[in-house]
Amino acid sequence: FGPQELSQVARSLVVFSDAASRGGAFAPLMSAVVGEALRQIEAFGPSDLASFSWSLATLQCRDRHALEVIAIEATRKAADMRPRDAVVLLRSAAMLKLSHQE
């Protein structure tokens, strides 16, 4: 799967699970999707990053490493980002109550 397909799988998992379960029975699948996404993160476009981060936030997935990698990649691609994508990324961070820590 490529970035778009990984984002779509993650969004599909949101439909079939709820935030309280953090993916519930789908947690192993989501973990595999996150791992593959991190391996391909440089190929993700701004929309893919936004969609993927929304899925993680909706499922309350607090994989700190994954979220940091997504934030770094989003920063690299900020110049190409549409306002909608930026809003989704920021909202995702707010949903997870994330803040920058040094």
Secondary structure as a PSIPRED ss2 file (coil, helix, strand):
# PSIPRED VFORMAT (PSIPRED V4.0)

   1 F C   1.000  0.000  0.000
   2 G C   1.000  0.000  0.000
   3 P H   0.000  1.000  0.000
   4 Q H   0.000  1.000  0.000
   5 E H   0.000  1.000  0.000
   6 L H   0.000  1.000  0.000
   7 S H   0.000  1.000  0.000
   8 Q H   0.000  1.000  0.000
   9 V H   0.000  1.000  0.000
  10 A H   0.000  1.000  0.000
  11 R H   0.000  1.000  0.000
  12 S H   0.000  1.000  0.000
  13 L H   0.000  1.000  0.000
  14 V H   0.000  1.000  0.000
  15 V H   0.000  1.000  0.000
  16 F H   0.000  1.000  0.000
  17 S C   1.000  0.000  0.000
  18 D C   1.000  0.000  0.000
  19 A H   0.000  1.000  0.000
  20 A H   0.000  1.000  0.000
  21 S H   0.000  1.000  0.000
  22 R C   1.000  0.000  0.000
  23 G C   1.000  0.000  0.000
  24 G H   0.000  1.000  0.000
  25 A H   0.000  1.000  0.000
  26 F H   0.000  1.000  0.000
  27 A H   0.000  1.000  0.000
  28 P H   0.000  1.000  0.000
  29 L H   0.000  1.000  0.000
  30 M H   0.000  1.000  0.000
  31 S H   0.000  1.000  0.000
  32 A H   0.000  1.000  0.000
  33 V H   0.000  1.000  0.000
  34 V H   0.000  1.000  0.000
  35 G H   0.000  1.000  0.000
  36 E H   0.000  1.000  0.000
  37 A H   0.000  1.000  0.000
  38 L H   0.000  1.000  0.000
  39 R H   0.000  1.000  0.000
  40 Q C   1.000  0.000  0.000
  41 I H   0.000  1.000  0.000
  42 E H   0.000  1.000  0.000
  43 A H   0.000  1.000  0.000
  44 F C   1.000  0.000  0.000
  45 G C   1.000  0.000  0.000
  46 P H   0.000  1.000  0.000
  47 S H   0.000  1.000  0.000
  48 D H   0.000  1.000  0.000
  49 L H   0.000  1.000  0.000
  50 A H   0.000  1.000  0.000
  51 S H   0.000  1.000  0.000
  52 F H   0.000  1.000  0.000
  53 S H   0.000  1.000  0.000
  54 W H   0.000  1.000  0.000
  55 S H   0.000  1.000  0.000
  56 L H   0.000  1.000  0.000
  57 A H   0.000  1.000  0.000
  58 T H   0.000  1.000  0.000
  59 L C   1.000  0.000  0.000
  60 Q C   1.000  0.000  0.000
  61 C C   1.000  0.000  0.000
  62 R C   1.000  0.000  0.000
  63 D C   1.000  0.000  0.000
  64 R H   0.000  1.000  0.000
  65 H H   0.000  1.000  0.000
  66 A H   0.000  1.000  0.000
  67 L H   0.000  1.000  0.000
  68 E H   0.000  1.000  0.000
  69 V H   0.000  1.000  0.000
  70 I H   0.000  1.000  0.000
  71 A H   0.000  1.000  0.000
  72 I H   0.000  1.000  0.000
  73 E H   0.000  1.000  0.000
  74 A H   0.000  1.000  0.000
  75 T H   0.000  1.000  0.000
  76 R H   0.000  1.000  0.000
  77 K C   1.000  0.000  0.000
  78 A H   0.000  1.000  0.000
  79 A H   0.000  1.000  0.000
  80 D H   0.000  1.000  0.000
  81 M C   1.000  0.000  0.000
  82 R C   1.000  0.000  0.000
  83 P H   0.000  1.000  0.000
  84 R H   0.000  1.000  0.000
  85 D H   0.000  1.000  0.000
  86 A H   0.000  1.000  0.000
  87 V H   0.000  1.000  0.000
  88 V H   0.000  1.000  0.000
  89 L H   0.000  1.000  0.000
  90 L H   0.000  1.000  0.000
  91 R H   0.000  1.000  0.000
  92 S H   0.000  1.000  0.000
  93 A H   0.000  1.000  0.000
  94 A H   0.000  1.000  0.000
  95 M H   0.000  1.000  0.000
  96 L C   1.000  0.000  0.000
  97 K C   1.000  0.000  0.000
  98 L C   1.000  0.000  0.000
  99 S C   1.000  0.000  0.000
 100 H C   1.000  0.000  0.000
 101 Q C   1.000  0.000  0.000
 102 E C   1.000  0.000  0.000
